[in-house]
Amino acid sequence: MLGLTTGRNRNICVSLSAGLLIFLLLISYSGLGTRESEAGADSQAQYGKKFLPQFANTFRGYLFASWEFDAVRDGDDYGLSDRQCSAAFPKLYADIDEMVSRRELNHVAKADFDSVEGDHVGSSIRAMIHRGELYIISGDGLADYQSRGFATLHAINRALMAYTDRAQLPNCEFRIYVGDMAQGDDTLWVYTKPVESDTENLWLMPDFGMYDWPEAMIGSYIKSRRDMRVIEEEVPWEKKTQKFLWRGIILPPYQSRHDLLRVAQDKPWADVATESINTPDSHIIPMADFCRWMFVGDVKGASWSGGAKYKHNCHSVFVSHRLAWREIYTGAMVDSGPAQNWVSVLDDWSNLEETLQDLIANPAKAKMIADNSVRTLRDRYLTPAAEACYWRQLIQGYASVSFEPDFFESDNKTWRGTPFSSVALMGMVKWDFDQDSLITAARVRHP
């Protein structure tokens, strides 16, 4: 019996033992209460109020100390505790820690928000967390960039609703910037920022695509991951096409993409082409089908690549130029050594062919990189659980160096923000409070 209590079996045995012990304590306590006088029972109850929660918290800490992240069991769990999040994703919070350190002596002030102008207003959503609930103060950015704003708000709300202690989260007010790259000195939550950034104002948040990206014909992140697993079962490593695959949109400013086409187009070791969603015959490949190739390429666009996180979900070798833009999982990416989980080439792709030929000639090395990618990225730092953990840590870190927001307007009665549930249903932050207007708005939103 003792020989079987390792790993998951050990956790199950400990959990069952804990449950039995707590049950016996409750039974014992209940029995004592019925045998005492009324005064004695009241005294016993007061003791129980103090002892049982303290005991439960102590035992819960013991259980969590023995807990280990399991991708199958925990990967889609949006409600992991803070302790579980830290144990599972030790490299996830580097950017948050860096930003907290930068602002420790220069806290974010309310004036930072009231003075914002231009694109940082038109392309942002002003929001607030109050007692663990999400409120929208102004939603200019909800009209721009397709579904980005709503996807981001839904992701935050999902991370909050799954968290048992959400009412204990600190209050904070913030701006979500939905554009490709923010510039200037305004304090914003952004999808990306330069790797070498030394800003004190841009706080990295999860990419909207970790919730859903319908305009790119990709859809739900959860569904994409499951579709990719199906392809991986159908096309295991040994059966993958030994070529470098890339698809993408080419615009004049995207120099790196032009360089890639120049180096790889029409080469026997590559399958690269431009694509356009609006053109019927434009070489589009469904995202899940990228997993059929042994080498998948990724290239930055105006800033970060929205497709990278999906490609990391393949059991393939991820190949790209040197990192120029940060995402929340960037700290877990390793491009050399025994933990290598992706392949870095020169910015102009001039050494791409040489790099691929080396990997093809060394299949064990290529498979090691792909295996590491699955273990570290797909099954850990790119799980929905990691995303939810990041949101809550961002809220806590940011709030620790930011001002306490006002929940009411100056009249101390009117709420400054609209509950996200109403915004999600109506598709707007403010509307006229008469029945005809509400019905009209609802019909537009839900025809």
C-alpha positions, 0 to 999 in steps of 0.5 A: 500500500505504501509503495503505491502512495506516490504522485497522484495516488499520494495526493488522493490518499492525503485528500481522502485522509484529510476529508475523513479526519475533518468529518470525524472532528465535526461529528465529535464536536457535534456530539459534545454539543448535544451532551452539554448544558445549554451554556456549555454548548454555547461555549463549545460553539464559540471554541469551534468557531475559532478552532475549526477554521484555523485547523482547516486553513492549516490542513489546506496549506499542507495539502497545497504544499504537496500539490503538483500541477497536472496539465490534464487535470489543472490546465483548464482550471481558471480558479487555482489558488495563489499558492498553486499559481506560484508553484505551477508558473514560477516564470510567469510573473517576471514582468509584473514584478519588474513593473511593481519594482519600478513604481514602488517609489512613484505610485500610479496616480488618478491624475495619470488617467484624467490627463490621458488624451488622443489614441490612448483614450480612443483605443482604450477601455477604462475599467475598475475592479471593486470587491472582486467585481469588474466595472466599465467606466468608459468603453471607447476601445470597444468600438475599435479593433473588432472583438479585442476589447470584449474578449479581454474583458470577458477573460478578466471577468472569467478569471475573477468569477472562478476565484473563490476569494475574489472579494479579497482582491484589491480595488484598482482602476486601469486602462486596457489598450487594445491597439498593436503598440502603445507609445508615450507616457500614459499608464496602460495595460497592453498586449505587448511591449518591446523586449528591451523596454524600460518603461514604467507605464506599460503593464503587460496583460494576456493577449485577447486571443487567449479568450477568442479570436473569431475575425482570424477564423480561429475562434475560441482558444480552448477549442483551438487547443483541443483541435490541435490535440486531435491533429497531434493524435492523427499525425504524431512526430514521426509522420509530420511533414519535414518542412518549414511552414509559414502563412501570413499577411504581407504589408509594406512595413513588415520587413521581416516577412518580406525577408522570409519570403525572399529566403524561403519561397519556392525552396524544397524545404519550405512551404511559405505563402501569403494569405488573405482572409478575403481571397478564396484561393489564398493558401489559408491553412487552419491553425490546427493544421499547422501541427501537421508540419515539423517546423512552424515559422512565426514572424512579427507584424506591426508588433507582436505576432498574434499567432505565436501562442497557437503555434506553440501549442503544436508538438512541432519546432517553433522557429522565429527571429530573435524576440523583439516583443514581450508576451506574458509567457516570454520568460518561459521561452528558451532558445539554447541548451538542454531546456531549449523549446524554440529556435531563434534565427537572424532577423533577416532569416539568412541562416534559416536554411542552414538551421533547418538542415542541421535540425533535419540531420539531427532528428533527436535534437529537433524532437527534444526541442518540440518535446520541451515546447510541449512540456513547458509552453503548451502544457504549462505557461500557455494553459488557460489556467496560467492566463487566469493566474496572470490576470489575478496577479496583475490586479494584485501587483498593479493595485499595490502601487496604484491609487484607491479608485472612487466607486461613486461619483461626487454625489456619493450615490451614483456608481462610476462604472457599469457592471460588466455583465450589463456591458456584455449584454448591451454591447455598450457602457452607457444608454438611456434608461427608458424602456423603449431605448433599452428594447431597441438597444437589446434588439440591435445587440441580439437580433 
